[in-house]
Amino acid sequence: MKYIILTFMIVLFSGCATWNGVKQDTRTGANWTKEKVHEGAVYIEKKTQ
């Protein structure tokens, strides 16, 4: 019984940490993508002028 509760606690708390990490990575990932797309557009604009 003790091992079942311990396993449940590990799964519960490790899942929460993982979910927070996913949310943070998703939030910053969108900004990184926007910056890279903008830099690519500026590069193409300079090359085509």
Secondary structure, 3 states (H helix, E strand, C coil): CHHHHHHHHHHHHHHHHHHHHHHHHHHHHHHHHHHHHHHHHHHHHHHHC
